Amino acid sequence: MREVLAGHAAAEVMEEWGIRHLFGLPGDSINHLVDNLRSEQEQIEFIQVRHEEVAALAASSYAKLTGKIGVCLSIGGPGAIHLLNGLYDAKADGAPVLVLAGQVESSKLGEDSFQEVHLERLFQDVSVFNARVSSPDSFPDLLNQAIRTAYARKGVSVLVIPDDMPGQKIKQHVRNTSSVSSTAKPAPLLDDINTGLHYLNNAKRPVILAGTGAKGAREELEEFADKLAAPIIFTLPAKGILPDEHPFNLGQLGQIGTKPAYEAMDETDLLIMIGTSFPYREFLPDDAKAIQIDADSAQIGKRYPVSVGIAGDSSLVLHEMNKSLSRRDDRLFLEECQKNMRNWWNHVQKDEIEATAPIKPPQVIPMIQKIARDDATLSVDVGNVTVWTARHFRITHQKFIISSWMATMGCGLPGAIASSIAYPDRQAIAVCGDGGFTMVMHDFVTAVKYKLPIIVVVLNNRKIGMIKYEQEEIGHLEYETDLQDIDFAQFAKACGGEGYRIIKHEDLQPAFEMASKSNKPVILDVQIEDEPPLPGKITFDQATGYSKHLMKKFFKEHEVEMPPLRKALKRLF
């Protein structure tokens, strides 16, 4: 038996699992493992970031894009704490991520040593696997189990590594574990299929709501919708399963959604949820019958009172249903929905082709459309920019990623970095608001360092725009949403990239074309008008809340001396 360093043996485990990239920062309590990885750098590329939050967000995005495990590394204490936001994003969106977290030497554990934090407790809620390496011999097998569990349970695996462990020698003996894994597609019960078919055959106005669980069932979904004559509404993270201008596609639902989607959902007599646990009950029908298909039986009936639950892989379920369904002759409801969608595209196109001063957000997205290649990745940040991109970018075959359930600002840039690392021959575009971008802008220099030709489009309204809109929508006065302006184009140049500040509409197209031809990271700082992202359908409560806001704003600005009216308003608002 030959002796090897425990850290080298762990690196070999990572190689066996096909891990080729790792995001992180070296430091005190992880340095021994980093040195082991340095000797394996031809197999595992270490991507040095400037902040551990970006490492975790990039690892999460890497997993969402590739289906492979994303890996991030940090020291213990402050570095590990910084990881949490990105790890909760991975947990919420079901992305397999491995955390290699340093810790003080094992002999010093429990002594309140410098930067000592109880990491197992820290990571307990966010993880599906959470263990500390207690002996050098256990390191490789524990790592193997961590990776296996992250894949199997689609979540975050954490391995806490006291700094003395990787540098100790172990004897390579017969291994307890291997990198061989297997996955199974849960098959539906025939009785559930037959019950579902009964509801399908009796529905007059069926509507499909498809989520990320339908990503592996694109062909089956398309055939199912055609046979049923049912329009499809996609959840935001499922955007792109079918092209946005596909004849069955009604876009997204809810605050970011389209009017045709809202109206179809309002009129349906059968809601068919496929691979989604849509959280916004107010946008679902009041009392329509419903079928829910999900690989995870725990999700069935969780957020809507379904009539039929079918536990199984969506591709298998739809395949079985398609075998029994005949193509429906009555297509009136579908055709009305399609007509509404054509009218919707014509409506939004008017906003897109308008040339105004200042520039409006809907005028920017078509410029992204013009330069985006078919295989590009769009990494979209959270905020108003989410609405503008979801509504105006017409996906053909591009990949679309976002922080969906966690909805954390700052996800756009790390996602573009991860995409460019994972797919160096493909275009990576980050679409950010100025609020989200400033949370992680320091890592634009990471893209410069690794020569990643990403394009970062910043819709700069000098506000936390979504928060301003939310305050107004519930009838409050805007408060603390203004942001100090930053010239992001100059920042890009200071980092060694390229930058363009765009103020006039006529400068949009030339700047975007130059960005698309660059082999450097580029920031397009687009100065836009502050415009609320109104939903496709405004509800009565939203209109009432906004009216309250306008009344408050009027009296605040005019400071009228009307004591009785002031008292009345105080009681009202």
RODO-2510 file (C-alpha; in nm, 4 decimals, decimal comma):
residues 573
     n   res          X          Y          Z
     1     m     0,0000     0,0000     0,0000
     2     r     0,1380     0,3368    -0,0984
     3     e     0,0972     0,6440     0,1187
     4     v    -0,0577     0,9623    -0,0183
     5     l    -0,1703     1,2900     0,1298
     6     a    -0,5372     1,2833     0,2283
     7     g    -0,5902     1,6009     0,0252
     8     h    -0,4500     1,4375    -0,2881
     9     a    -0,6780     1,1382    -0,2396
    10     a    -0,9738     1,3780    -0,2065
    11     a    -0,8714     1,5580    -0,5262
    12     e    -0,8698     1,2223    -0,7056
    13     v    -1,2266     1,1626    -0,5866
    14     m    -1,3307     1,4954    -0,7351
    15     e    -1,1641     1,4062    -1,0661
    16     e    -1,3436     1,0709    -1,0746
    17     w    -1,6744     1,2554    -1,0410
    18     g    -1,5840     1,4717    -1,3397
    19     i    -1,5388     1,7929    -1,1414
    20     r    -1,3377     2,0326    -1,3571
    21     h    -1,4028     2,3736    -1,2019
    22     l    -1,4082     2,5174    -0,8516
    23     f    -1,4957     2,8717    -0,7377
    24     g    -1,3423     3,0171    -0,4246
    25     l    -1,0782     3,2051    -0,2301
    26     p    -0,7770     3,0439    -0,0605
    27     g    -0,6819     3,1343     0,2918
    28     d    -0,5691     3,0377     0,6371
    29     s    -0,7873     2,7384     0,7285
    30     i    -0,8127     2,5858     0,3796
    31     n    -0,4563     2,6371     0,2566
    32     h    -0,3449     2,2740     0,2868
    33     l    -0,6293     2,1528     0,0668
    34     v    -0,5678     2,4381    -0,1789
    35     d    -0,2067     2,3241    -0,2091
    36     n    -0,3273     1,9727    -0,2898
    37     l    -0,5583     2,1163    -0,5559
    38     r    -0,2728     2,3264    -0,6966
    39     s    -0,0898     2,0081    -0,7888
    40     e    -0,4051     1,8885    -0,9667
    41     q    -0,4652     2,2149    -1,1538
    42     e    -0,4540     2,0497    -1,4961
    43     q    -0,7634     1,8509    -1,4007
    44     i    -0,9462     2,0944    -1,1693
    45     e    -0,9364     2,4644    -1,2541
    46     f    -0,9487     2,6946    -0,9518
    47     i    -1,1477     3,0114    -1,0322
    48     q    -1,0421     3,2762    -0,7823
    49     v    -1,3252     3,5172    -0,7018
    50     r    -1,3159     3,8379    -0,4976
    51     h    -1,6013     3,7471    -0,2624
    52     e    -1,7245     3,4087    -0,1448
    53     e    -2,0887     3,4983    -0,2132
    54     v    -1,9981     3,5140    -0,5821
    55     a    -1,8294     3,1724    -0,5516
    56     a    -2,1491     3,0165    -0,4170
    57     l    -2,3768     3,1959    -0,6652
    58     a    -2,1469     3,0919    -0,9511
    59     a    -2,1434     2,7308    -0,8281
    60     s    -2,5228     2,7319    -0,8104
    61     s    -2,5513     2,8789    -1,1618
    62     y    -2,2971     2,6268    -1,2923
    63     a    -2,5148     2,3434    -1,1603
    64     k    -2,8353     2,4916    -1,3037
    65     l    -2,6758     2,5324    -1,6458
    66     t    -2,4888     2,2043    -1,6770
    67     g    -2,6704     1,9622    -1,4476
    68     k    -2,3275     1,8855    -1,3013
    69     i    -2,2302     1,9615    -0,9446
    70     g    -2,1077     2,3146    -0,8778
    71     v    -1,8197     2,3443    -0,6312
    72     c    -1,7190     2,6333    -0,4063
    73     l    -1,4449     2,6628    -0,1487
    74     s    -1,3781     2,8990     0,1410
    75     i    -1,1939     2,9435     0,4630
    76     g    -1,3859     2,8923     0,7870
    77     g    -1,5406     3,1793     0,9801
    78     p    -1,6059     3,4853     0,7608
    79     g    -1,5449     3,3100     0,4299
    80     a    -1,7899     3,0318     0,5077
    81     i    -2,0498     3,2820     0,6279
    82     h    -2,0214     3,4711     0,2983
    83     l    -2,1202     3,1548     0,1083
    84     l    -2,4662     3,1302     0,2598
    85     n    -2,6654     3,3474     0,0196
    86     g    -2,5545     3,1537    -0,2874
    87     l    -2,6071     2,8237    -0,1087
    88     y    -2,9646     2,9109    -0,0199
    89     d    -3,0182     2,9947    -0,3861
    90     a    -2,8966     2,6442    -0,4744
    91     k    -3,1162     2,4874    -0,2075
    92     a    -3,4257     2,6771    -0,3202
    93     d    -3,3776     2,5946    -0,6888
    94     g    -3,2687     2,2321    -0,6401
    95     a    -2,9134     2,2725    -0,7722
    96     p    -2,6442     2,0202    -0,6653
    97     v    -2,3578     2,2117    -0,5010
    98     l    -2,0533     2,0966    -0,3026
    99     v    -1,9011     2,3184    -0,0338
   100     l    -1,5451     2,2636     0,0828
   101     a    -1,5211     2,4769     0,3960
   102     g    -1,1994     2,5168     0,5899
   103     q    -1,1885     2,4988     0,9667
   104     v    -0,9338     2,5526     1,2441
   105     e    -0,7043     2,2597     1,3157
   106     s    -0,8777     1,9674     1,4814
   107     s    -0,6656     1,9987     1,7964
   108     k    -0,7945     2,3552     1,8462
   109     l    -1,1651     2,2882     1,7887
   110     g    -1,3838     2,4156     2,0711
   111     e    -1,1197     2,6525     2,2091
   112     d    -1,2707     2,9719     2,0591
   113     s    -0,9755     2,9907     1,8256
   114     f    -0,9231     3,2738     1,5793
   115     q    -1,2087     3,2708     1,3221
   116     e    -1,3592     2,9572     1,4723
   117     v    -1,7293     2,9215     1,3957
   118     h    -1,9438     2,6130     1,4522
   119     l    -1,9774     2,5428     1,0803
   120     e    -2,1894     2,2305     1,1123
   121     r    -2,4562     2,4389     1,2862
   122     l    -2,4111     2,7245     1,0407
   123     f    -2,4810     2,5052     0,7384
   124     q    -2,7406     2,2737     0,8942
   125     d    -3,0509     2,4361     0,7446
   126     v    -2,9129     2,4868     0,3948
   127     s    -2,7654     2,1411     0,3371
   128     v    -2,8729     1,7906     0,2432
   129     f    -2,5361     1,6564     0,3625
   130     n    -2,3304     1,8209     0,6359
   131     a    -2,0271     1,6585     0,7962
   132     r    -1,6863     1,7410     0,9390
   133     v    -1,3795     1,5387     0,8482
   134     s    -1,2707     1,3814     1,1779
   135     s    -0,9754     1,1770     1,0484
   136     p    -0,7531     1,1919     0,7384
   137     d    -0,8518     0,8372     0,6411
   138     s    -1,2220     0,9290     0,6268
   139     f    -1,1695     1,2343     0,4041
   140     p    -1,1954     1,0686     0,0582
   141     d    -1,4968     0,8545     0,1466
   142     l    -1,6803     1,1425     0,3144
   143     l    -1,6186     1,3591     0,0081
   144     n    -1,7517     1,0829    -0,2137
   145     q    -2,0661     1,0592    -0,0042
   146     a    -2,1095     1,4379    -0,0071
   147     i    -2,0999     1,4513    -0,3874
   148     r    -2,3300     1,1514    -0,4241
   149     t    -2,5872     1,3029    -0,1858
   150     a    -2,5838     1,6440    -0,3556
   151     y    -2,6697     1,4773    -0,6855
   152     a    -2,9260     1,2373    -0,5415
   153     r    -3,1122     1,4974    -0,3352
   154     k    -3,0487     1,7962    -0,5640
   155     g    -2,9113     2,0183    -0,2938
   156     v    -2,6108     2,1467    -0,1053
   157     s    -2,3516     1,9135     0,0449
   158     v    -2,1083     2,0627     0,2948
   159     l    -1,7784     1,9116     0,4005
   160     v    -1,6045     2,0933     0,6850
   161     i    -1,2296     2,0298     0,6669
   162     p    -1,0014     2,1088     0,9618
   163     d    -0,6841     2,2473     0,8084
   164     d    -0,4561     1,9748     0,9442
   165     m    -0,6479     1,6925     0,7732
   166     p    -0,5533     1,7294     0,4029
   167     g    -0,1803     1,7437     0,4719
   168     q    -0,1613     1,4140     0,6595
   169     k    -0,0615     1,0904     0,4889
   170     i    -0,2994     0,8005     0,4558
   171     k    -0,2578     0,4512     0,3190
   172     q    -0,4479     0,3920    -0,0014
   173     h    -0,6452     0,0802     0,0740
   174     v    -0,9590    -0,0807    -0,0568
   175     r    -1,2098     0,2024    -0,0925
   176     n    -1,5502     0,1921     0,0750
   177     t    -1,7239     0,4014    -0,1905
   178     s    -1,7089     0,4762    -0,5625
   179     s    -1,8115     0,7497    -0,8035
   180     v    -2,0634     0,5237    -0,9778
   181     s    -2,4153     0,6550    -0,9362
   182     s    -2,7561     0,5769    -1,0724
   183     t    -3,0770     0,7746    -1,1107
   184     a    -3,4289     0,6515    -1,1686
   185     k    -3,7323     0,8158    -1,3226
   186     p    -4,0356     0,7544    -1,0994
   187     a    -4,3074     0,5850    -1,3030
   188     p    -4,6704     0,6889    -1,2530
   189     l    -4,9463     0,4578    -1,1346
   190     l    -5,1846     0,3465    -1,4098
   191     d    -5,4906     0,4242    -1,1948
   192     d    -5,3724     0,7849    -1,1544
   193     i    -5,3162     0,8134    -1,5293
   194     n    -5,6664     0,6868    -1,6029
   195     t    -5,8237     0,9258    -1,3525
   196     g    -5,6304     1,2118    -1,5081
   197     l    -5,7459     1,1121    -1,8568
   198     h    -6,1075     1,1297    -1,7409
   199     y    -6,0621     1,4946    -1,6415
   200     l    -5,8688     1,5739    -1,9600
   201     n    -6,1366     1,4289    -2,1865
   202     n    -6,4100     1,6310    -2,0153
   203     a    -6,2312     1,9672    -2,0044
   204     k    -6,3484     2,2439    -2,2375
   205     r    -6,0819     2,5058    -2,1618
   206     p    -5,7695     2,3273    -2,0348
   207     v    -5,4584     2,5301    -1,9514
   208     i    -5,1110     2,3901    -1,8821
   209     l    -4,8797     2,5492    -1,6246
   210     a    -4,5321     2,4021    -1,6790
   211     g    -4,2315     2,4390    -1,4509
   212     t    -3,8722     2,3207    -1,4411
   213     g    -3,9898     1,9635    -1,3876
   214     a    -4,0973     1,9664    -1,7528
   215     k    -3,7492     2,0494    -1,8849
   216     g    -3,6781     1,6890    -1,9747
   217     a    -4,0135     1,6444    -2,1469
   218     r    -4,0106     1,9058    -2,4200
   219     e    -4,1320     1,6787    -2,7023
   220     e    -4,3920     1,5044    -2,4861
   221     l    -4,5192     1,8408    -2,3596
   222     e    -4,5558     1,9795    -2,7112
   223     e    -4,7476     1,6708    -2,8270
   224     f    -4,9660     1,6780    -2,5145
   225     a    -5,0592     2,0436    -2,5667
   226     d    -5,1367     1,9828    -2,9329
   227     k    -5,3625     1,6842    -2,8656
   228     l    -5,5400     1,8638    -2,5843
   229     a    -5,5592     2,1992    -2,7701
   230     a    -5,4283     2,3585    -2,4516
   231     p    -5,2138     2,6724    -2,4259
   232     i    -4,9032     2,6526    -2,2065
   233     i    -4,7981     2,9052    -1,9441
   234     f    -4,4416     2,8661    -1,8202
   235     t    -4,3064     2,9550    -1,4784
   236     l    -4,0129     3,1960    -1,4966
   237     p    -3,7344     2,9401    -1,4346
   238     a    -3,8939     2,7222    -1,7031
   239     k    -3,8766     2,9999    -1,9621
   240     g    -3,7193     2,8553    -2,2749
   241     i    -3,8542     2,5000    -2,2607
   242     l    -4,0432     2,6026    -2,5742
   243     p    -3,9542     2,9154    -2,7748
   244     d    -4,1405     3,2242    -2,6561
   245     e    -4,3127     3,2658    -2,9908
   246     h    -4,4191     2,9010    -3,0116
   247     p    -4,7920     2,8864    -3,0994
   248     f    -4,8815     2,7179    -2,7676
   249     n    -4,6768     2,9544    -2,5487
   250     l    -4,8589     3,2264    -2,3510
   251     g    -4,5502     3,3427    -2,1647
   252     q    -4,5256     3,3772    -1,7877
   253     l    -4,7843     3,4261    -1,5140
   254     g    -4,8138     3,6768    -1,2323
   255     q    -4,6407     4,0082    -1,1749
   256     i    -4,3962     3,9381    -1,4568
   257     g    -4,6545     3,7758    -1,6790
   258     t    -4,8588     3,8482    -1,9877
   259     k    -5,2215     3,9514    -2,0117
   260     p    -5,3141     3,6463    -2,2263
   261     a    -5,1712     3,4166    -1,9561
   262     y    -5,3695     3,5947    -1,6857
   263     e    -5,6924     3,5747    -1,8879
   264     a    -5,6455     3,2096    -1,9860
   265     m    -5,5925     3,1190    -1,6226
   266     d    -5,9040     3,3141    -1,5290
   267     e    -6,1175     3,1279    -1,7871
   268     t    -5,9863     2,7717    -1,7547
   269     d    -6,1997     2,4865    -1,6283
   270     l    -5,8988     2,2522    -1,5876
   271     l    -5,5542     2,3545    -1,4683
   272     i    -5,2786     2,1038    -1,5494
   273     m    -4,9650     2,1693    -1,3433
   274     i    -4,6567     1,9886    -1,4729
   275     g    -4,3366     1,9924    -1,2691
   276     t    -4,4162     2,3076    -1,0759
   277     s    -4,5147     2,4123    -0,7271
   278     f    -4,6214     2,7623    -0,8302
   279     p    -4,6240     2,9765    -0,5144
   280     y    -4,8531     3,2657    -0,6090
   281     r    -5,2027     3,1399    -0,5321
   282     e    -5,3643     3,4731    -0,6274
   283     f    -5,2760     3,4150    -0,9936
   284     l    -5,4275     3,0656    -1,0068
   285     p    -5,7983     2,9954    -1,0664
   286     d    -6,0387     3,0352    -0,7775
   287     d    -6,2062     2,6963    -0,8068
   288     a    -6,1094     2,5167    -1,1275
   289     k    -6,0447     2,1444    -1,1268
   290     a    -5,6749     2,0612    -1,1393
   291     i    -5,4307     1,7833    -1,2274
   292     q    -5,0814     1,8027    -1,0808
   293     i    -4,7895     1,5987    -1,2169
   294     d    -4,4693     1,5972    -1,0155
   295     a    -4,1787     1,3608    -0,9555
   296     d    -4,1911     1,4630    -0,5884
   297     s    -4,5191     1,3454    -0,4403
   298     a    -4,4757     1,5886    -0,1485
   299     q    -4,5388     1,8791    -0,3885
   300     i    -4,8777     1,7494    -0,5036
   301     g    -5,1606     1,9537    -0,3552
   302     k    -4,9139     2,1678    -0,1614
   303     r    -5,0308     2,5035    -0,3001
   304     y    -5,3540     2,4301    -0,4868
   305     p    -5,6465     2,1963    -0,4099
   306     v    -5,5902     1,9499    -0,6925
   307     s    -5,8491     1,7000    -0,8150
   308     v    -5,5927     1,4437    -0,9335
   309     g    -5,2314     1,3960    -0,8311
   310     i    -4,9943     1,1959    -1,0493
   311     a    -4,6561     1,1232    -0,8936
   312     g    -4,4038     1,0478    -1,1642
   313     d    -4,1475     1,1828    -1,4046
   314     s    -4,3198     1,4296    -1,6365
   315     s    -4,1809     1,2725    -1,9550
   316     l    -4,3141     0,9288    -1,8520
   317     v    -4,6522     1,0638    -1,7426
   318     l    -4,7054     1,2681    -2,0592
   319     h    -4,5887     0,9797    -2,2769
   320     e    -4,8510     0,7516    -2,1210
   321     m    -5,1229     1,0133    -2,1558
   322     n    -5,0325     1,0915    -2,5155
   323     k    -5,0801     0,7239    -2,6057
   324     s    -5,4440     0,7455    -2,4952
   325     l    -5,5347     1,0953    -2,6105
   326     s    -5,6737     1,1734    -2,9545
   327     r    -5,6131     1,5108    -3,1152
   328     r    -5,9022     1,7326    -3,0163
   329     d    -6,1183     1,8834    -3,2938
   330     d    -6,2561     2,1690    -3,0843
   331     r    -5,9705     2,4203    -3,0778
   332     l    -6,1694     2,7390    -3,0239
   333     f    -6,0293     2,8147    -2,6763
   334     l    -5,6707     2,7597    -2,7935
   335     e    -5,7258     2,9753    -3,0999
   336     e    -5,8683     3,2585    -2,8883
   337     c    -5,5634     3,2381    -2,6615
   338     q    -5,3344     3,2439    -2,9649
   339     k    -5,5149     3,5479    -3,1015
   340     n    -5,4739     3,7217    -2,7648
   341     m    -5,1038     3,6375    -2,7676
   342     r    -5,0544     3,7831    -3,1148
   343     n    -5,2236     4,1005    -2,9966
   344     w    -4,9972     4,1010    -2,6904
   345     w    -4,6820     4,0777    -2,9004
   346     n    -4,8072     4,3631    -3,1175
   347     h    -4,8795     4,5643    -2,8036
   348     v    -4,5360     4,5165    -2,6452
   349     q    -4,3621     4,5721    -2,9788
   350     k    -4,4928     4,9301    -2,9825
   351     d    -4,3009     4,9947    -2,6603
   352     e    -3,9898     4,8260    -2,8009
   353     i    -3,9618     5,0216    -3,1270
   354     e    -4,0361     5,3609    -2,9714
   355     a    -3,7362     5,5964    -2,9581
   356     t    -3,7552     5,8226    -2,6538
   357     a    -3,5336     6,0446    -2,4453
   358     p    -3,4547     5,9189    -2,1919
   359     i    -3,4380     5,5561    -2,3029
   360     k    -3,7117     5,3274    -2,1698
   361     p    -3,6380     4,9714    -2,0498
   362     p    -3,8454     4,7924    -2,3191
   363     q    -3,6260     4,9570    -2,5843
   364     v    -3,3111     4,7945    -2,4432
   365     i    -3,4167     4,4286    -2,4479
   366     p    -3,4563     4,4084    -2,8309
   367     m    -3,0938     4,5221    -2,8564
   368     i    -2,9939     4,2227    -2,6452
   369     q    -3,2112     4,0083    -2,8730
   370     k    -3,0218     4,1318    -3,1800
   371     i    -2,6793     4,0355    -3,0475
   372     a    -2,7762     3,7171    -2,8585
   373     r    -2,6716     3,4011    -3,0387
   374     d    -2,8963     3,0974    -3,0412
   375     d    -2,6722     2,9134    -2,7928
   376     a    -2,6200     3,2117    -2,5605
   377     t    -2,6858     3,2089    -2,1877
   378     l    -2,8947     3,4888    -2,0399
   379     s    -2,8183     3,5270    -1,6710
   380     v    -3,0853     3,7617    -1,5414
   381     d    -3,0666     3,9488    -1,2123
   382     v    -3,3554     4,0120    -0,9748
   383     g    -3,5620     4,3311    -0,9811
   384     n    -3,7428     4,5313    -1,2475
   385     v    -3,4905     4,3918    -1,4922
   386     t    -3,6465     4,0483    -1,4389
   387     v    -3,9810     4,1746    -1,5640
   388     w    -3,8396     4,3555    -1,8664
   389     t    -3,6324     4,0548    -1,9762
   390     a    -3,9049     3,7963    -1,9139
   391     r    -4,1585     4,0045    -2,1028
   392     h    -3,9570     4,1361    -2,3960
   393     f    -3,6803     3,8835    -2,4685
   394     r    -3,8106     3,6181    -2,7056
   395     i    -3,6125     3,3041    -2,6346
   396     t    -3,5407     3,0778    -2,9289
   397     h    -3,2862     2,8248    -2,8023
   398     q    -3,0921     3,0300    -2,5468
   399     k    -3,0415     2,9160    -2,1886
   400     f    -3,2126     3,1304    -1,9238
   401     i    -3,1051     3,1287    -1,5584
   402     i    -3,2129     3,3320    -1,2602
   403     s    -3,2342     3,3072    -0,8838
   404     s    -3,5903     3,1806    -0,8840
   405     w    -3,7184     3,0858    -0,5380
   406     m    -3,4612     3,2800    -0,3380
   407     a    -3,4799     3,5767    -0,5809
   408     t    -3,1514     3,7169    -0,4584
   409     m    -3,0189     4,0343    -0,6132
   410     g    -2,6665     3,9982    -0,7453
   411     c    -2,7120     3,6659    -0,9255
   412     g    -2,6682     3,8039    -1,2804
   413     l    -2,2906     3,8531    -1,2955
   414     p    -2,1958     3,5231    -1,1202
   415     g    -2,4286     3,3377    -1,3571
   416     a    -2,2569     3,4849    -1,6624
   417     i    -1,9134     3,4011    -1,5187
   418     a    -2,0236     3,0426    -1,4505
   419     s    -2,1663     3,0093    -1,8014
   420     s    -1,8481     3,1343    -1,9641
   421     i    -1,6417     2,8907    -1,7554
   422     a    -1,8712     2,5966    -1,8317
   423     y    -1,9209     2,6785    -2,2006
   424     p    -1,6224     2,8849    -2,3189
   425     d    -1,7354     2,8735    -2,6826
   426     r    -2,0807     3,0131    -2,6068
   427     q    -2,1886     3,3710    -2,5512
   428     a    -2,2737     3,4725    -2,1931
   429     i    -2,4873     3,7793    -2,1240
   430     a    -2,5758     3,9149    -1,7802
   431     v    -2,8810     4,1408    -1,7628
   432     c    -2,8725     4,3436    -1,4424
   433     g    -3,0217     4,6442    -1,2724
   434     d    -2,7813     4,8902    -1,1161
   435     g    -2,8930     4,7787    -0,7680
   436     g    -2,8223     4,4098    -0,8248
   437     f    -2,4992     4,4689    -1,0134
   438     t    -2,3448     4,6871    -0,7430
   439     m    -2,3858     4,4051    -0,4923
   440     v    -2,1281     4,1934    -0,6780
   441     m    -1,9605     4,4322    -0,9233
   442     h    -1,6177     4,3707    -0,7690
   443     d    -1,6128     4,0337    -0,9449
   444     f    -1,6311     4,1875    -1,2914
   445     v    -1,2518     4,1869    -1,2544
   446     t    -1,2710     3,8068    -1,2199
   447     a    -1,4072     3,7943    -1,5749
   448     v    -1,1173     4,0185    -1,6829
   449     k    -0,8605     3,8000    -1,5057
   450     y    -0,9816     3,4803    -1,6718
   451     k    -1,0412     3,6475    -2,0099
   452     l    -1,4123     3,5667    -2,0099
   453     p    -1,5784     3,7688    -2,2884
   454     i    -1,9046     3,8195    -2,1019
   455     i    -2,1423     4,1057    -2,1779
   456     v    -2,3018     4,2782    -1,8787
   457     v    -2,6021     4,4947    -1,9613
   458     v    -2,6869     4,7283    -1,6734
   459     l    -3,0292     4,8943    -1,6879
   460     n    -2,9348     5,1957    -1,4811
   461     n    -3,2226     5,3981    -1,3358
   462     r    -3,0254     5,4978    -1,0253
   463     k    -3,2869     5,3327    -0,8052
   464     i    -3,3817     5,0072    -0,6413
   465     g    -3,6706     5,0167    -0,8866
   466     m    -3,8650     4,7076    -0,7830
   467     i    -3,8684     4,8168    -0,4185
   468     k    -3,9886     5,1642    -0,5179
   469     y    -4,2698     5,0075    -0,7181
   470     e    -4,3623     4,7731    -0,4317
   471     q    -4,3826     5,0679    -0,1914
   472     e    -4,6098     5,2546    -0,4304
   473     e    -4,8251     4,9498    -0,5038
   474     i    -4,9222     4,9079    -0,1389
   475     g    -4,9914     5,2788    -0,0990
   476     h    -4,6718     5,3909     0,0746
   477     l    -4,4501     5,6835    -0,0118
   478     e    -4,1214     5,5997    -0,1786
   479     y    -3,8447     5,5864     0,0815
   480     e    -3,4694     5,5152     0,0569
   481     t    -3,4803     5,3690    -0,2934
   482     d    -3,2607     5,6251    -0,4701
   483     l    -2,9060     5,5099    -0,5460
   484     q    -2,5956     5,7175    -0,5983
   485     d    -2,5039     5,7046    -0,9660
   486     i    -2,1933     5,5122    -1,0742
   487     d    -2,0334     5,5307    -1,4167
   488     f    -2,0151     5,1571    -1,4791
   489     a    -1,8462     5,2092    -1,8160
   490     q    -1,5515     5,3797    -1,6483
   491     f    -1,5470     5,1071    -1,3841
   492     a    -1,5239     4,8436    -1,6585
   493     k    -1,2261     5,0218    -1,8125
   494     a    -1,0584     5,0570    -1,4726
   495     c    -1,0864     4,6782    -1,4326
   496     g    -0,9265     4,6181    -1,7727
   497     g    -1,2477     4,5474    -1,9628
   498     e    -1,4507     4,7579    -2,2021
   499     g    -1,7326     4,9901    -2,1088
   500     y    -1,9941     5,2002    -2,2848
   501     r    -2,2275     5,4504    -2,1193
   502     i    -2,5376     5,4898    -2,3326
   503     i    -2,7596     5,7921    -2,2842
   504     k    -2,9169     5,8512    -2,6263
   505     h    -3,1357     5,6027    -2,8089
   506     e    -2,9327     5,6354    -3,1304
   507     d    -2,6243     5,5124    -2,9424
   508     l    -2,7874     5,1840    -2,8341
   509     q    -2,7331     4,9756    -3,1461
   510     p    -2,3694     5,0807    -3,2162
   511     a    -2,2681     5,0107    -2,8547
   512     f    -2,4354     4,6696    -2,8479
   513     e    -2,2746     4,5754    -3,1786
   514     m    -1,9291     4,6721    -3,0504
   515     a    -1,9883     4,4706    -2,7331
   516     s    -2,0893     4,1636    -2,9327
   517     k    -1,7643     4,1761    -3,1310
   518     s    -1,5337     4,2248    -2,8327
   519     n    -1,3105     3,9519    -2,6954
   520     k    -1,3010     4,1241    -2,3544
   521     p    -1,5589     4,1487    -2,0759
   522     v    -1,7859     4,4451    -2,1496
   523     i    -2,0267     4,6548    -1,9461
   524     l    -2,3065     4,8379    -2,1269
   525     d    -2,4272     5,1044    -1,8826
   526     v    -2,7664     5,2036    -2,0241
   527     q    -2,9197     5,5130    -1,8645
   528     i    -3,2930     5,4449    -1,8528
   529     e    -3,6044     5,6249    -1,7410
   530     d    -3,7493     5,5094    -1,4115
   531     e    -4,0558     5,3207    -1,5323
   532     p    -4,2708     5,0862    -1,3210
   533     p    -4,2975     4,7320    -1,4626
   534     l    -4,6754     4,7197    -1,4672
   535     p    -4,8195     4,3669    -1,4645
   536     g    -4,9941     4,2288    -1,7703
   537     k    -5,3225     4,2659    -1,5797
   538     i    -5,3625     4,5239    -1,3014
   539     t    -5,5756     4,4022    -1,0116
   540     f    -5,8193     4,6180    -0,8162
   541     d    -5,6016     4,5997    -0,5029
   542     q    -5,2975     4,7174    -0,6989
   543     a    -5,4924     5,0104    -0,8466
   544     t    -5,6281     5,1034    -0,5024
   545     g    -5,2845     5,0883    -0,3406
   546     y    -5,1267     5,2993    -0,6126
   547     s    -5,4073     5,5572    -0,5811
   548     k    -5,3299     5,5855    -0,2087
   549     h    -4,9645     5,6410    -0,2963
   550     l    -5,0503     5,9200    -0,5412
   551     m    -5,2710     6,0950    -0,2832
   552     k    -4,9987     6,0783    -0,0182
   553     k    -4,7400     6,2020    -0,2658
   554     f    -4,9590     6,4937    -0,3719
   555     f    -5,0167     6,6213    -0,0189
   556     k    -4,6542     6,5687     0,0795
   557     e    -4,5265     6,7646    -0,2195
   558     h    -4,7747     7,0506    -0,1846
   559     e    -4,7784     7,0669     0,1959
   560     v    -5,1322     7,2062     0,1904
   561     e    -5,2691     7,3582     0,5096
   562     m    -5,5953     7,1683     0,5381
   563     p    -5,6086     7,0249     0,8948
   564     p    -5,9522     6,8567     0,8670
   565     l    -5,8571     6,6894     0,5399
   566     r    -5,5239     6,5825     0,6843
   567     k    -5,7012     6,4123     0,9756
   568     a    -5,9389     6,2391     0,7387
   569     l    -5,6518     6,1183     0,5227
   570     k    -5,4694     5,9897     0,8295
   571     r    -5,7713     5,7789     0,9234
   572     l    -5,8051     5,6559     0,5636
   573     f    -5,4416     5,5661     0,5007
***
